[in-house]
């Protein structure tokens, strides 16, 4: 068997903000519909129904003094320390996000310089060969950045790549929109390194799709639902939740299966499925539909670790945070052992879907 270069994760890190926002804190919120009208349900009923649909009990918000690049820096620093390398060894730094740095008190996006450049500067990396740039790909952005890193490494010209995913969604969501309860803040990162081996290991393969022609507006930016506006001129993250749910259930299970088939890995060999933490009930439904595609009625216990109930939906940060918590032994009932097969998958604005198969 000939030797090939595989991309392996040699370090992980995450940053979970310290501000805990429980569902009860939304009981005094003024929720309005798309026309600016009030709902005929009480906030207590709205919040209770929200918890039942999403399984979210609480979420994390960044401190007033922090922006997205700050969260990304903390996660990156921990990933580099975990890898046991110097930042000067990095060939690329890729930062996945969708809104740039948004300061407290405004929702204006700041993208210049790139967040990857800001993190490189804060890390004190002087190596000009360490190329840094950002990627915006919706919630699947971090996973797509990992795919790009894999291509870079397998080209043979690069060996170590830092991939960061961070977001501060709490400052771009409309407080008068019920969907604002979904969003949270966080960051996760990994260091990937090329390794030559006869046995397949690390990233075995990946797939992606973009359905922009038909579904590009299911997640978009729009005005506040408050009739008098909210900081006039600002725009906020808006979502067609029902259609997004249907889209995810229709296409995500097949995308995962396509990726496994491409890698010639049977579903029975999968030890863990790390899926974007968008909606607890939706992720459960995706998992059941995936196994149904294989003619399987029963889903193995503990195959899908979840953090959404206490971390909420932090977009690009959910999967790398989940991975880091597992590898550090901080997620009860979930471990990853050498040789095990892990599937990573995400869905989000665009609409974009991607999946990746990894052998530990």
VOLUMSE-270807 format. One record per residue (C-alpha): x, y, z; chain. Coordinates in Angstrom, 2 decimals. Example, Ala and Ser with C-alpha at 12.3 -4.5 7.8 and 13.67 -1.06 7.14 Angstrom:
# VOLUMSE-270807
R; u; v; w; c
R; 12.30; -4.50; 7.80; A
R; 13.67; -1.06; 7.14; A
This chain:
# VOLUMSE-270807
R; u; v; w; c
R; 0.00; 0.00; 0.00; A
R; 1.42; 3.39; -1.01; A
R; 1.83; 6.18; 1.50; A
R; -0.44; 9.23; 1.40; A
R; -0.56; 12.53; 3.26; A
R; -3.46; 12.88; 5.68; A
R; -4.55; 15.92; 7.69; A
R; -4.68; 15.15; 11.40; A
R; -5.88; 17.24; 14.32; A
R; -2.97; 17.69; 16.71; A
R; -4.48; 20.33; 19.00; A
R; -7.87; 21.74; 19.97; A
R; -9.08; 24.72; 21.97; A
R; -12.29; 26.53; 22.77; A
R; -13.56; 29.55; 24.63; A
R; -16.93; 29.42; 26.39; A
R; -17.99; 32.91; 27.55; A
R; -18.73; 33.26; 31.25; A
R; -22.05; 35.16; 31.04; A
R; -24.88; 32.64; 31.42; A
R; -28.26; 33.76; 30.10; A
R; -31.11; 31.48; 31.18; A
R; -34.50; 31.27; 29.48; A
R; -36.17; 33.05; 32.40; A
R; -34.34; 36.23; 31.45; A
R; -36.53; 36.48; 28.33; A
R; -39.81; 36.57; 30.28; A
R; -39.79; 40.39; 30.33; A
R; -38.76; 40.72; 26.68; A
R; -41.17; 42.38; 24.23; A
R; -41.54; 39.83; 21.42; A
R; -43.20; 40.98; 18.19; A
R; -44.19; 39.29; 14.94; A
R; -42.94; 40.25; 11.47; A
R; -45.57; 43.00; 11.21; A
R; -44.63; 44.50; 14.57; A
R; -47.71; 43.11; 16.29; A
R; -47.87; 41.44; 19.68; A
R; -48.45; 37.72; 20.09; A
R; -51.62; 36.40; 21.69; A
R; -49.48; 34.16; 23.91; A
R; -47.74; 35.18; 27.11; A
R; -43.95; 35.30; 27.26; A
R; -44.09; 32.34; 29.61; A
R; -45.85; 30.31; 26.93; A
R; -43.48; 31.54; 24.22; A
R; -40.39; 30.65; 26.23; A
R; -41.76; 27.25; 27.24; A
R; -42.61; 26.37; 23.63; A
R; -39.16; 27.56; 22.54; A
R; -37.48; 25.23; 25.04; A
R; -39.57; 22.28; 23.88; A
R; -38.67; 22.88; 20.21; A
R; -34.96; 23.68; 20.59; A
R; -34.05; 22.00; 23.94; A
R; -32.18; 25.22; 24.88; A
R; -32.29; 26.08; 28.60; A
R; -29.50; 28.65; 28.61; A
R; -26.83; 30.17; 26.41; A
R; -23.54; 32.10; 26.77; A
R; -22.87; 35.74; 25.89; A
R; -19.50; 37.43; 25.49; A
R; -18.46; 40.01; 28.08; A
R; -18.99; 43.67; 27.17; A
R; -15.26; 44.17; 26.60; A
R; -14.88; 41.26; 24.15; A
R; -15.46; 40.96; 20.39; A
R; -15.35; 37.96; 18.08; A
R; -11.59; 38.12; 17.42; A
R; -10.99; 38.13; 21.19; A
R; -12.94; 34.89; 21.56; A
R; -11.11; 33.42; 18.57; A
R; -7.75; 34.42; 20.01; A
R; -8.46; 32.60; 23.29; A
R; -9.53; 29.42; 21.46; A
R; -6.55; 29.63; 19.09; A
R; -4.07; 30.09; 21.93; A
R; -5.40; 26.98; 23.67; A
R; -5.31; 24.95; 20.43; A
R; -1.66; 25.89; 19.82; A
R; -0.77; 25.03; 23.42; A
R; -2.63; 21.71; 23.06; A
R; -0.68; 20.95; 19.86; A
R; 2.62; 21.64; 21.63; A
R; 3.93; 23.80; 18.79; A
R; 5.05; 27.37; 18.27; A
R; 2.73; 29.72; 16.42; A
R; 5.66; 30.48; 14.12; A
R; 5.28; 26.97; 12.67; A
R; 1.80; 27.71; 11.27; A
R; 1.59; 27.92; 7.48; A
R; -1.98; 29.24; 7.42; A
R; -4.48; 30.73; 9.84; A
R; -8.10; 30.55; 8.67; A
R; -10.82; 32.29; 10.68; A
R; -14.47; 31.37; 10.04; A
R; -17.12; 33.90; 11.08; A
R; -20.01; 35.83; 9.52; A
R; -20.19; 39.24; 11.19; A
R; -16.65; 40.36; 11.96; A
R; -15.99; 42.17; 15.24; A
R; -19.17; 43.74; 16.62; A
R; -18.66; 45.97; 19.64; A
R; -21.11; 46.24; 22.52; A
R; -23.73; 48.93; 21.87; A
R; -23.72; 48.59; 18.08; A
R; -24.26; 45.87; 15.52; A
R; -21.93; 47.28; 12.87; A
R; -19.53; 44.70; 11.45; A
R; -15.79; 45.39; 11.45; A
R; -13.89; 43.18; 8.97; A
R; -10.73; 45.22; 8.34; A
R; -8.15; 43.94; 8.95; A
R; -9.30; 40.31; 8.77; A
R; -10.00; 38.61; 12.08; A
R; -7.32; 36.06; 11.21; A
R; -4.79; 38.90; 10.92; A
R; -5.89; 40.27; 14.29; A
R; -5.42; 36.89; 15.93; A
R; -2.02; 36.38; 14.29; A
R; -0.91; 39.76; 15.62; A
R; -2.14; 39.04; 19.13; A
R; -0.42; 35.67; 19.10; A
R; 2.81; 37.48; 18.31; A
R; 3.48; 35.43; 15.17; A
R; 6.11; 37.20; 13.05; A
R; 6.49; 34.57; 10.31; A
R; 5.34; 36.23; 7.02; A
R; 4.82; 32.75; 5.57; A
R; 1.96; 32.24; 8.01; A
R; -0.83; 33.40; 5.68; A
R; -4.05; 34.52; 7.36; A
R; -7.52; 35.08; 5.97; A
R; -11.23; 34.79; 6.82; A
R; -14.08; 32.71; 5.44; A
R; -17.83; 33.42; 5.54; A
R; -19.91; 30.32; 4.79; A
R; -22.78; 30.53; 7.27; A
R; -22.81; 28.16; 10.23; A
R; -20.84; 25.51; 8.27; A
R; -17.97; 28.01; 7.88; A
R; -15.59; 26.41; 10.37; A
R; -16.03; 22.98; 8.82; A
R; -15.54; 24.43; 5.32; A
R; -12.34; 26.09; 6.54; A
R; -11.16; 22.67; 7.75; A
R; -11.88; 21.33; 4.26; A
R; -9.73; 24.12; 2.78; A
R; -6.98; 23.34; 5.28; A
R; -7.07; 19.69; 4.21; A
R; -6.58; 20.65; 0.56; A
R; -3.67; 22.92; 1.51; A
R; -1.97; 20.19; 3.52; A
R; -2.51; 17.47; 0.92; A
R; -1.01; 19.73; -1.75; A
R; 2.33; 19.06; -0.09; A
R; 3.28; 22.73; 0.15; A
R; 1.94; 23.31; 3.67; A
R; 2.08; 21.30; 6.87; A
R; 0.35; 23.08; 9.75; A
R; -2.90; 25.07; 9.62; A
R; -4.82; 26.75; 12.43; A
R; -8.59; 26.86; 11.85; A
R; -10.72; 29.08; 14.09; A
R; -14.49; 29.45; 14.30; A
R; -15.95; 32.24; 16.44; A
R; -19.09; 34.35; 16.57; A
R; -20.86; 36.90; 18.76; A
R; -24.46; 36.45; 17.64; A
R; -25.92; 38.15; 20.70; A
R; -25.17; 41.56; 19.13; A
R; -26.64; 40.92; 15.68; A
R; -29.96; 39.38; 16.75; A
R; -33.17; 41.42; 17.07; A
R; -34.25; 41.45; 20.74; A
R; -37.89; 41.70; 19.59; A
R; -37.60; 38.51; 17.53; A
R; -38.34; 35.19; 19.29; A
R; -35.48; 33.60; 17.37; A
R; -33.02; 35.76; 19.32; A
R; -33.31; 33.19; 22.11; A
R; -31.50; 30.64; 19.91; A
R; -28.31; 32.58; 19.40; A
R; -25.20; 32.62; 21.57; A
R; -21.49; 33.45; 21.52; A
R; -18.42; 31.23; 21.52; A
R; -15.22; 30.09; 19.80; A
R; -13.40; 26.90; 18.92; A
R; -10.18; 26.07; 17.07; A
R; -8.01; 23.21; 15.87; A
R; -4.47; 22.81; 14.58; A
R; -4.18; 20.43; 11.62; A
R; -0.92; 18.84; 10.56; A
R; 0.03; 16.67; 7.61; A
R; 1.12; 13.10; 8.31; A
R; 2.29; 10.51; 5.80; A
R; 0.88; 7.05; 6.36; A
R; 0.01; 3.80; 4.59; A
R; -3.06; 3.44; 6.79; A
R; -5.89; 5.96; 6.31; A
R; -6.10; 8.33; 9.28; A
R; -7.21; 11.87; 10.04; A
R; -9.50; 13.39; 7.40; A
R; -10.69; 10.63; 5.08; A
R; -13.01; 12.72; 2.92; A
R; -15.63; 15.44; 2.77; A
R; -18.63; 16.68; 0.80; A
R; -20.39; 20.04; 0.50; A
R; -23.35; 21.60; -1.29; A
R; -24.81; 25.09; -1.72; A
R; -28.49; 25.58; -2.55; A
R; -28.37; 29.32; -3.05; A
R; -30.65; 29.44; -6.10; A
R; -33.70; 28.33; -4.15; A
R; -32.89; 28.87; -0.49; A
R; -30.49; 31.82; -0.15; A
R; -32.96; 33.96; 1.84; A
R; -33.89; 31.47; 4.57; A
R; -31.30; 33.22; 6.74; A
R; -30.77; 36.89; 5.95; A
R; -30.35; 40.33; 7.47; A
R; -33.37; 42.59; 7.99; A
R; -34.86; 45.42; 10.04; A
R; -36.01; 44.99; 13.63; A
R; -39.59; 43.84; 14.19; A
R; -40.11; 46.86; 16.45; A
R; -42.35; 49.32; 14.53; A
R; -40.28; 52.33; 15.63; A
R; -37.08; 50.67; 14.57; A
R; -34.17; 49.77; 16.78; A
R; -31.08; 51.93; 16.37; A
R; -32.40; 53.05; 12.99; A
R; -30.34; 51.82; 10.06; A
R; -29.20; 48.64; 11.80; A
R; -30.06; 45.24; 10.38; A
R; -30.44; 41.99; 12.28; A
R; -30.20; 38.26; 11.68; A
R; -33.54; 36.85; 10.49; A
R; -34.53; 33.24; 9.94; A
R; -37.38; 31.32; 8.34; A
R; -37.25; 28.62; 10.99; A
R; -39.94; 26.32; 9.64; A
R; -38.54; 26.16; 6.10; A
R; -34.99; 25.84; 7.41; A
R; -36.07; 22.87; 9.54; A
R; -37.63; 21.19; 6.50; A
R; -34.57; 21.92; 4.36; A
R; -32.19; 20.44; 6.95; A
R; -34.23; 17.26; 7.37; A
R; -34.43; 16.81; 3.62; A
R; -30.78; 17.34; 2.69; A
R; -28.46; 16.95; 5.68; A
R; -28.94; 13.18; 6.24; A
R; -28.27; 12.49; 2.56; A
R; -25.19; 14.72; 2.58; A
R; -23.78; 12.75; 5.51; A
R; -24.52; 9.45; 3.80; A
R; -22.94; 10.67; 0.57; A
R; -19.78; 11.52; 2.51; A
R; -19.66; 8.13; 4.23; A
R; -20.27; 6.34; 0.91; A
R; -17.49; 8.37; -0.70; A
R; -15.13; 7.21; 2.05; A
R; -16.50; 3.64; 1.87; A
R; -17.36; 3.74; 5.56; A
R; -20.50; 1.88; 6.72; A
R; -22.77; 3.62; 9.24; A
R; -22.06; 0.87; 11.75; A
R; -18.41; 1.95; 11.93; A
R; -19.27; 5.49; 13.05; A
R; -18.54; 6.09; 16.74; A
R; -19.65; 9.73; 17.00; A
R; -21.62; 12.23; 14.93; A
R; -20.73; 15.83; 15.74; A
R; -23.41; 17.98; 14.17; A
R; -23.87; 21.76; 14.24; A
R; -25.81; 22.68; 17.39; A
R; -28.65; 24.54; 15.68; A
R; -31.75; 23.04; 17.27; A
R; -31.88; 20.03; 19.56; A
R; -35.05; 18.50; 18.17; A
R; -33.93; 19.14; 14.58; A
R; -30.59; 17.41; 15.17; A
R; -32.37; 14.40; 16.68; A
R; -34.64; 14.20; 13.64; A
R; -31.63; 14.45; 11.28; A
R; -29.96; 11.56; 13.11; A
R; -33.07; 9.36; 12.85; A
R; -33.45; 10.12; 9.14; A
R; -29.78; 9.33; 8.55; A
R; -30.16; 5.86; 10.04; A
R; -33.43; 5.40; 8.16; A
R; -31.50; 5.88; 4.91; A
R; -29.56; 2.76; 5.90; A
R; -32.72; 0.86; 6.81; A
R; -31.90; 1.14; 10.50; A
R; -34.72; 1.86; 12.96; A
R; -32.60; 2.05; 16.10; A
R; -30.02; 4.78; 16.70; A
R; -27.06; 3.84; 18.95; A
R; -26.99; 5.50; 22.37; A
R; -24.50; 8.35; 22.94; A
R; -23.55; 8.59; 19.26; A
R; -24.52; 12.28; 18.98; A
R; -23.02; 14.52; 21.71; A
R; -25.03; 17.68; 22.33; A
R; -24.21; 21.00; 24.01; A
R; -27.05; 23.18; 22.74; A
R; -29.10; 22.90; 25.94; A
R; -26.51; 24.94; 27.87; A
R; -24.44; 26.66; 25.16; A
R; -27.11; 27.59; 22.62; A
R; -26.32; 28.08; 18.92; A
R; -22.98; 29.88; 18.44; A
R; -22.90; 29.26; 14.66; A
R; -19.39; 28.38; 13.41; A
R; -18.20; 27.75; 16.97; A
R; -20.50; 24.87; 17.88; A
R; -18.62; 21.93; 16.31; A
R; -15.03; 22.90; 17.27; A
R; -16.22; 23.68; 20.81; A
R; -17.98; 20.32; 21.00; A
R; -14.88; 18.52; 19.72; A
R; -12.60; 20.29; 22.20; A
R; -14.84; 19.52; 25.18; A
R; -14.90; 15.83; 24.25; A
R; -11.14; 15.54; 23.73; A
R; -10.49; 17.31; 27.04; A
R; -12.83; 14.90; 28.84; A
R; -15.27; 17.66; 29.78; A
R; -18.42; 16.18; 28.20; A
R; -19.98; 13.43; 30.27; A
R; -20.52; 10.03; 28.61; A
R; -18.50; 10.97; 25.54; A
R; -14.93; 9.98; 24.67; A
R; -12.96; 9.52; 21.47; A
R; -10.39; 6.77; 21.10; A
R; -7.67; 6.19; 18.53; A
R; -8.98; 4.49; 15.40; A
R; -12.60; 5.53; 15.90; A
R; -14.59; 7.08; 13.05; A
R; -16.13; 10.50; 13.65; A
R; -18.49; 12.38; 11.31; A
R; -18.72; 16.17; 11.45; A
R; -21.63; 17.89; 9.68; A
R; -23.19; 21.35; 9.50; A
R; -25.96; 23.32; 7.82; A
R; -26.58; 27.05; 7.63; A
R; -26.98; 30.30; 5.74; A
R; -26.48; 30.12; 2.03; A
R; -27.99; 27.54; 2.26; A
R; -24.86; 25.46; 2.74; A
R; -24.29; 21.92; 3.99; A
R; -21.05; 20.05; 4.52; A
R; -19.87; 16.81; 6.07; A
R; -16.48; 15.34; 6.90; A
R; -15.30; 11.86; 7.92; A
R; -12.37; 11.64; 10.33; A
R; -10.46; 8.66; 11.75; A
R; -8.95; 9.37; 15.17; A
